[in-house]
């Protein structure tokens, strides 16, 4: 992997600046939109409901992911990693918020399924433990590389930290497959299943006026590139991929906070339309 002292071969100065600019825009956009969600939750008593607690949890996770993008943007614009340490701390922070975003999407999809397709509504006694589980589970998995199962290292650009996939050894392989099953495949299954059940239920009741598949598409399209990169590192030598190509999954994943904010919190996303349909039906 790249060191903190110099950028790897294969990157021109303009390319580094371009990556930094993209990360800066992604970070600022995601942080501002999700910040509005957090402020709205505290300012509006009407939003302090169990379902909106799941939205708040997801917004906090995406805000942390956006902060991680801003650190990477600053390092890219400086063209080196500032200082001589903190890579492990940034890796832990970024991985925790990324896993909390993925699991939070699954939790929110399940909660909206309960609200839209059952007679009961999500209660605080269910929502609060669910949010705690999302964050504690994410922190647990993110802490394992600090304890020796997997490890964090600099990304190909040398300006941010992520899981070290450069070796593809047994330690990385065992951690990757275990982590991916519990933190990507299981949340993806919950999200897809919840969306499909909602779509069928609303179609039968002639209330389906919007697409409810966007959360599943976001998980699949935005996080699958990382999954494919890690899988390639297990099956082949990651060094055979160009540094530019290795940076693509990171740039795609950093769009998640903005997409989630639009889907769940702002404008006329699918969840807002579903809630309006439910209110009219009630």
C-alpha positions as a LaTeX table, in Angstrom:
\begin{tabular}{lrrr}
\hline
Residue & $x$ (\AA) & $y$ (\AA) & $z$ (\AA) \\
\hline
Unk1 & 0.00 & 0.00 & 0.00 \\
Unk2 & 1.01 & 3.64 & $-0.24$ \\
Unk3 & 2.95 & 5.32 & 2.51 \\
Unk4 & 2.03 & 8.53 & 4.22 \\
Unk5 & 5.13 & 10.33 & 2.92 \\
Unk6 & 4.62 & 10.26 & $-0.85$ \\
Unk7 & 1.95 & 9.57 & $-3.41$ \\
Unk8 & 2.27 & 6.30 & $-5.34$ \\
Unk9 & 3.47 & 6.14 & $-8.90$ \\
Unk10 & 0.72 & 6.36 & $-11.50$ \\
Unk11 & $-0.98$ & 9.49 & $-10.17$ \\
Unk12 & $-0.37$ & 12.90 & $-11.66$ \\
Unk13 & $-0.74$ & 16.06 & $-9.63$ \\
Unk14 & $-3.86$ & 17.09 & $-11.50$ \\
Unk15 & $-5.43$ & 13.68 & $-10.88$ \\
Unk16 & $-4.77$ & 13.97 & $-7.17$ \\
Unk17 & $-6.32$ & 17.43 & $-7.12$ \\
Unk18 & $-9.31$ & 16.16 & $-9.09$ \\
Unk19 & $-9.88$ & 13.32 & $-6.62$ \\
Unk20 & $-9.56$ & 15.77 & $-3.74$ \\
Unk21 & $-12.09$ & 18.11 & $-5.32$ \\
Unk22 & $-14.60$ & 15.30 & $-5.87$ \\
Unk23 & $-14.17$ & 14.10 & $-2.28$ \\
Unk24 & $-14.57$ & 17.66 & $-1.02$ \\
Unk25 & $-17.84$ & 18.13 & $-2.91$ \\
Unk26 & $-19.14$ & 14.73 & $-1.78$ \\
Unk27 & $-18.20$ & 15.41 & 1.82 \\
Unk28 & $-19.67$ & 18.91 & 1.96 \\
Unk29 & $-22.89$ & 17.89 & 0.23 \\
Unk30 & $-23.42$ & 14.81 & 2.39 \\
Unk31 & $-22.56$ & 16.61 & 5.63 \\
Unk32 & $-24.80$ & 19.60 & 4.94 \\
Unk33 & $-27.83$ & 17.55 & 3.85 \\
Unk34 & $-27.57$ & 15.07 & 6.72 \\
Unk35 & $-26.85$ & 17.93 & 9.10 \\
Unk36 & $-30.23$ & 19.38 & 8.12 \\
Unk37 & $-31.83$ & 16.05 & 9.01 \\
Unk38 & $-30.22$ & 16.03 & 12.45 \\
Unk39 & $-31.20$ & 19.65 & 13.14 \\
Unk40 & $-34.77$ & 19.01 & 11.95 \\
Unk41 & $-35.12$ & 16.05 & 14.33 \\
Unk42 & $-34.21$ & 18.18 & 17.35 \\
Unk43 & $-36.09$ & 21.30 & 16.24 \\
Unk44 & $-39.38$ & 19.64 & 15.31 \\
Unk45 & $-41.22$ & 17.66 & 18.02 \\
Unk46 & $-43.40$ & 16.09 & 15.31 \\
Unk47 & $-40.35$ & 14.27 & 13.96 \\
Unk48 & $-39.41$ & 12.69 & 17.28 \\
Unk49 & $-40.96$ & 9.34 & 16.53 \\
Unk50 & $-39.48$ & 5.80 & 16.57 \\
Unk51 & $-39.33$ & 5.69 & 12.77 \\
Unk52 & $-37.59$ & 9.03 & 12.56 \\
Unk53 & $-35.11$ & 7.84 & 15.19 \\
Unk54 & $-33.95$ & 5.31 & 12.59 \\
Unk55 & $-33.65$ & 8.16 & 10.08 \\
Unk56 & $-31.62$ & 10.17 & 12.62 \\
Unk57 & $-29.30$ & 7.22 & 13.23 \\
Unk58 & $-28.71$ & 6.83 & 9.50 \\
Unk59 & $-28.10$ & 10.57 & 9.12 \\
Unk60 & $-25.50$ & 10.49 & 11.90 \\
Unk61 & $-23.74$ & 7.54 & 10.25 \\
Unk62 & $-23.73$ & 9.29 & 6.88 \\
Unk63 & $-22.48$ & 12.49 & 8.51 \\
Unk64 & $-19.54$ & 10.52 & 9.89 \\
Unk65 & $-18.91$ & 9.06 & 6.45 \\
Unk66 & $-18.94$ & 12.58 & 4.99 \\
Unk67 & $-16.45$ & 13.77 & 7.62 \\
Unk68 & $-14.19$ & 10.90 & 6.60 \\
Unk69 & $-14.48$ & 12.08 & 2.98 \\
Unk70 & $-13.54$ & 15.62 & 4.02 \\
Unk71 & $-10.38$ & 14.39 & 5.75 \\
Unk72 & $-9.45$ & 12.45 & 2.62 \\
Unk73 & $-10.22$ & 15.52 & 0.51 \\
Unk74 & $-7.98$ & 17.72 & 2.62 \\
Unk75 & $-5.15$ & 15.20 & 2.41 \\
Unk76 & $-5.56$ & 14.90 & $-1.37$ \\
Unk77 & $-5.52$ & 18.65 & $-1.87$ \\
Unk78 & $-2.38$ & 18.85 & 0.29 \\
Unk79 & $-1.04$ & 15.95 & $-1.79$ \\
Unk80 & 0.16 & 14.03 & 1.26 \\
Unk81 & $-1.12$ & 12.57 & 4.53 \\
Unk82 & $-0.74$ & 15.29 & 7.17 \\
Unk83 & 1.30 & 14.20 & 10.16 \\
Unk84 & 2.77 & 10.81 & 10.88 \\
Unk85 & $-0.10$ & 8.91 & 12.48 \\
Unk86 & $-3.84$ & 8.69 & 13.03 \\
Unk87 & $-4.36$ & 6.30 & 10.10 \\
Unk88 & $-5.74$ & 3.60 & 12.40 \\
Unk89 & $-8.11$ & 6.06 & 14.09 \\
Unk90 & $-9.42$ & 7.35 & 10.75 \\
Unk91 & $-9.78$ & 3.80 & 9.44 \\
Unk92 & $-11.82$ & 2.83 & 12.50 \\
Unk93 & $-14.00$ & 5.94 & 12.24 \\
Unk94 & $-14.64$ & 5.48 & 8.52 \\
Unk95 & $-15.34$ & 1.77 & 8.78 \\
Unk96 & $-17.68$ & 2.20 & 11.76 \\
Unk97 & $-19.78$ & 4.83 & 10.02 \\
Unk98 & $-19.81$ & 2.89 & 6.74 \\
Unk99 & $-21.08$ & $-0.26$ & 8.46 \\
Unk100 & $-23.60$ & 1.80 & 10.48 \\
Unk101 & $-24.85$ & 3.32 & 7.22 \\
Unk102 & $-25.32$ & $-0.09$ & 5.60 \\
Unk103 & $-26.97$ & $-1.66$ & 8.65 \\
Unk104 & $-28.96$ & 1.52 & 9.29 \\
Unk105 & $-30.44$ & 1.31 & 5.81 \\
Unk106 & $-31.56$ & $-2.25$ & 6.50 \\
Unk107 & $-33.04$ & $-1.26$ & 9.88 \\
Unk108 & $-34.91$ & 1.66 & 8.36 \\
Unk109 & $-36.24$ & $-0.46$ & 5.49 \\
Unk110 & $-37.53$ & $-3.01$ & 7.98 \\
Unk111 & $-39.08$ & $-0.26$ & 10.09 \\
Unk112 & $-40.86$ & 1.26 & 7.09 \\
Unk113 & $-42.12$ & $-2.20$ & 6.14 \\
Unk114 & $-43.63$ & $-2.52$ & 9.62 \\
Unk115 & $-45.25$ & 0.89 & 9.30 \\
Unk116 & $-46.60$ & 0.52 & 5.78 \\
Unk117 & $-47.60$ & $-3.15$ & 5.70 \\
Unk118 & $-48.78$ & $-4.01$ & 9.20 \\
Unk119 & $-51.42$ & $-2.67$ & 11.51 \\
Unk120 & $-48.89$ & $-1.99$ & 14.22 \\
Unk121 & $-46.38$ & 0.85 & 14.29 \\
Unk122 & $-42.76$ & 0.87 & 15.34 \\
Unk123 & $-42.41$ & 1.57 & 19.06 \\
Unk124 & $-39.61$ & 3.17 & 21.07 \\
Unk125 & $-38.96$ & $-0.14$ & 22.81 \\
Unk126 & $-38.08$ & $-1.61$ & 19.41 \\
Unk127 & $-36.44$ & 1.39 & 17.74 \\
Unk128 & $-33.98$ & 2.26 & 20.53 \\
Unk129 & $-32.50$ & $-1.28$ & 20.89 \\
Unk130 & $-32.35$ & $-1.52$ & 17.09 \\
Unk131 & $-30.31$ & 1.69 & 16.84 \\
Unk132 & $-28.02$ & 0.57 & 19.67 \\
Unk133 & $-27.47$ & $-2.76$ & 17.94 \\
Unk134 & $-26.58$ & $-1.05$ & 14.66 \\
Unk135 & $-23.93$ & 1.14 & 16.28 \\
Unk136 & $-22.50$ & $-1.41$ & 18.71 \\
Unk137 & $-22.28$ & $-4.06$ & 16.02 \\
Unk138 & $-20.60$ & $-1.62$ & 13.61 \\
Unk139 & $-18.08$ & $-0.51$ & 16.24 \\
Unk140 & $-17.35$ & $-4.14$ & 17.11 \\
Unk141 & $-16.53$ & $-5.13$ & 13.53 \\
Unk142 & $-14.54$ & $-1.94$ & 12.95 \\
Unk143 & $-12.47$ & $-2.62$ & 16.09 \\
Unk144 & $-11.39$ & $-6.10$ & 14.98 \\
Unk145 & $-8.68$ & $-4.83$ & 12.57 \\
Unk146 & $-7.23$ & $-2.85$ & 15.48 \\
Unk147 & $-7.01$ & $-6.12$ & 17.42 \\
Unk148 & $-5.25$ & $-8.04$ & 14.65 \\
Unk149 & $-8.01$ & $-9.60$ & 12.55 \\
Unk150 & $-7.56$ & $-7.62$ & 9.35 \\
Unk151 & $-5.81$ & $-4.25$ & 9.47 \\
Unk152 & $-6.07$ & $-0.67$ & 8.29 \\
Unk153 & $-3.61$ & 0.96 & 5.91 \\
Unk154 & $-3.41$ & 3.82 & 3.43 \\
Unk155 & $-5.53$ & 3.76 & 0.28 \\
Unk156 & $-3.70$ & 3.74 & $-3.10$ \\
Unk157 & $-3.67$ & 7.54 & $-3.18$ \\
Unk158 & $-1.96$ & 7.62 & 0.22 \\
Unk159 & $-4.34$ & 10.24 & 1.64 \\
Unk160 & $-6.93$ & 8.16 & 3.50 \\
Unk161 & $-7.15$ & 4.85 & 5.37 \\
Unk162 & $-9.20$ & 1.74 & 4.72 \\
Unk163 & $-8.95$ & $-2.02$ & 5.11 \\
Unk164 & $-5.61$ & $-3.27$ & 3.84 \\
Unk165 & $-6.40$ & $-5.62$ & 0.96 \\
Unk166 & $-2.93$ & $-5.54$ & $-0.59$ \\
Unk167 & $-1.76$ & $-8.87$ & 0.86 \\
Unk168 & $-4.83$ & $-11.05$ & 0.32 \\
Unk169 & $-3.52$ & $-13.42$ & 3.00 \\
Unk170 & $-5.51$ & $-15.81$ & 5.19 \\
Unk171 & $-6.00$ & $-13.18$ & 7.89 \\
Unk172 & $-7.59$ & $-10.74$ & 5.44 \\
Unk173 & $-9.58$ & $-13.46$ & 3.65 \\
Unk174 & $-11.17$ & $-14.87$ & 6.80 \\
Unk175 & $-12.04$ & $-11.40$ & 8.08 \\
Unk176 & $-13.41$ & $-10.25$ & 4.74 \\
Unk177 & $-15.80$ & $-13.15$ & 4.17 \\
Unk178 & $-17.08$ & $-13.15$ & 7.75 \\
Unk179 & $-17.51$ & $-9.39$ & 7.86 \\
Unk180 & $-19.10$ & $-9.22$ & 4.40 \\
Unk181 & $-21.67$ & $-11.87$ & 5.26 \\
Unk182 & $-22.90$ & $-10.16$ & 8.43 \\
Unk183 & $-22.43$ & $-6.54$ & 7.35 \\
Unk184 & $-23.26$ & $-6.54$ & 3.65 \\
Unk185 & $-25.14$ & $-9.66$ & 2.53 \\
Unk186 & $-27.46$ & $-9.85$ & 5.55 \\
Unk187 & $-28.37$ & $-6.10$ & 5.49 \\
Unk188 & $-28.79$ & $-6.30$ & 1.71 \\
Unk189 & $-31.13$ & $-9.28$ & 2.08 \\
Unk190 & $-33.20$ & $-7.47$ & 4.73 \\
Unk191 & $-33.41$ & $-4.33$ & 2.61 \\
Unk192 & $-34.35$ & $-6.13$ & $-0.60$ \\
Unk193 & $-36.91$ & $-8.35$ & 1.14 \\
Unk194 & $-38.52$ & $-5.41$ & 2.97 \\
Unk195 & $-38.77$ & $-3.39$ & $-0.24$ \\
Unk196 & $-40.26$ & $-6.30$ & $-2.18$ \\
Unk197 & $-42.84$ & $-7.02$ & 0.52 \\
Unk198 & $-43.83$ & $-3.35$ & 0.64 \\
Unk199 & $-44.14$ & $-3.19$ & $-3.13$ \\
Unk200 & $-46.38$ & $-6.29$ & $-3.24$ \\
Unk201 & $-48.52$ & $-5.09$ & $-0.34$ \\
Unk202 & $-49.04$ & $-1.62$ & $-1.80$ \\
Unk203 & $-49.69$ & $-3.02$ & $-5.29$ \\
Unk204 & $-52.45$ & $-5.29$ & $-3.94$ \\
Unk205 & $-54.09$ & $-2.35$ & $-2.19$ \\
Unk206 & $-53.74$ & $-0.11$ & $-5.28$ \\
Unk207 & $-51.67$ & 2.38 & $-3.28$ \\
Unk208 & $-48.34$ & 1.91 & $-5.06$ \\
Unk209 & $-47.60$ & 5.26 & $-6.72$ \\
Unk210 & $-43.84$ & 5.40 & $-6.16$ \\
Unk211 & $-40.88$ & 3.05 & $-6.40$ \\
Unk212 & $-39.77$ & 1.59 & $-3.08$ \\
Unk213 & $-36.70$ & $-0.15$ & $-4.48$ \\
Unk214 & $-34.33$ & 2.82 & $-4.22$ \\
Unk215 & $-32.76$ & 1.79 & $-0.84$ \\
Unk216 & $-31.86$ & $-1.66$ & $-2.17$ \\
Unk217 & $-30.47$ & $-0.15$ & $-5.37$ \\
Unk218 & $-28.36$ & 2.30 & $-3.37$ \\
Unk219 & $-26.83$ & $-0.47$ & $-1.26$ \\
Unk220 & $-26.17$ & $-2.63$ & $-4.29$ \\
Unk221 & $-24.79$ & 0.01 & $-6.63$ \\
Unk222 & $-22.78$ & 2.07 & $-4.14$ \\
Unk223 & $-21.22$ & $-0.67$ & $-2.00$ \\
Unk224 & $-20.84$ & $-3.54$ & $-4.49$ \\
Unk225 & $-17.73$ & $-1.95$ & $-6.11$ \\
Unk226 & $-15.95$ & $-2.22$ & $-2.75$ \\
Unk227 & $-17.13$ & $-5.82$ & $-2.38$ \\
Unk228 & $-15.85$ & $-6.67$ & $-5.86$ \\
Unk229 & $-12.50$ & $-5.00$ & $-5.15$ \\
Unk230 & $-12.03$ & $-6.99$ & $-1.95$ \\
Unk231 & $-13.11$ & $-10.20$ & $-3.66$ \\
Unk232 & $-10.60$ & $-9.57$ & $-6.44$ \\
Unk233 & $-7.88$ & $-9.04$ & $-3.81$ \\
Unk234 & $-8.69$ & $-12.47$ & $-2.41$ \\
Unk235 & $-8.74$ & $-14.28$ & $-5.76$ \\
Unk236 & $-5.88$ & $-12.42$ & $-7.45$ \\
Unk237 & $-3.15$ & $-9.88$ & $-6.79$ \\
Unk238 & $-4.61$ & $-6.46$ & $-6.01$ \\
Unk239 & $-1.44$ & $-4.84$ & $-7.33$ \\
Unk240 & $-2.43$ & $-5.86$ & $-10.86$ \\
Unk241 & $-5.18$ & $-3.23$ & $-10.69$ \\
Unk242 & $-4.18$ & 0.33 & $-11.47$ \\
Unk243 & $-4.28$ & 2.79 & $-8.53$ \\
Unk244 & $-6.86$ & 4.82 & $-10.43$ \\
Unk245 & $-9.20$ & 1.83 & $-10.65$ \\
Unk246 & $-8.69$ & 1.03 & $-6.97$ \\
Unk247 & $-9.89$ & 4.54 & $-6.06$ \\
Unk248 & $-13.19$ & 4.20 & $-7.93$ \\
Unk249 & $-15.05$ & 2.21 & $-5.18$ \\
Unk250 & $-14.11$ & 4.82 & $-2.57$ \\
Unk251 & $-15.42$ & 7.68 & $-4.71$ \\
Unk252 & $-18.68$ & 5.83 & $-5.43$ \\
Unk253 & $-19.23$ & 4.89 & $-1.77$ \\
Unk254 & $-18.80$ & 8.53 & $-0.69$ \\
Unk255 & $-21.97$ & 9.41 & $-2.64$ \\
Unk256 & $-24.09$ & 7.34 & $-0.24$ \\
Unk257 & $-24.68$ & 10.13 & 2.35 \\
Unk258 & $-26.12$ & 12.48 & $-0.28$ \\
Unk259 & $-28.30$ & 9.78 & $-1.87$ \\
Unk260 & $-29.61$ & 8.63 & 1.52 \\
Unk261 & $-30.43$ & 12.18 & 2.58 \\
Unk262 & $-32.50$ & 12.66 & $-0.56$ \\
Unk263 & $-34.19$ & 9.26 & $-0.25$ \\
Unk264 & $-35.08$ & 9.37 & 3.44 \\
Unk265 & $-35.17$ & 12.94 & 4.64 \\
Unk266 & $-35.50$ & 15.64 & 2.01 \\
Unk267 & $-37.87$ & 16.47 & $-0.82$ \\
Unk268 & $-40.44$ & 14.00 & $-2.13$ \\
Unk269 & $-38.47$ & 10.80 & $-1.85$ \\
Unk270 & $-40.14$ & 7.37 & $-1.84$ \\
Unk271 & $-40.50$ & 7.24 & 1.94 \\
Unk272 & $-42.21$ & 10.61 & 2.18 \\
Unk273 & $-44.67$ & 9.59 & $-0.54$ \\
Unk274 & $-45.35$ & 6.30 & 1.19 \\
Unk275 & $-46.05$ & 8.06 & 4.47 \\
Unk276 & $-48.44$ & 10.45 & 2.72 \\
Unk277 & $-50.23$ & 7.49 & 1.15 \\
Unk278 & $-50.46$ & 5.79 & 4.53 \\
Unk279 & $-51.82$ & 8.95 & 6.17 \\
Unk280 & $-54.48$ & 9.36 & 3.48 \\
Unk281 & $-55.47$ & 5.72 & 3.83 \\
Unk282 & $-55.76$ & 6.07 & 7.61 \\
\hline
\end{tabular}
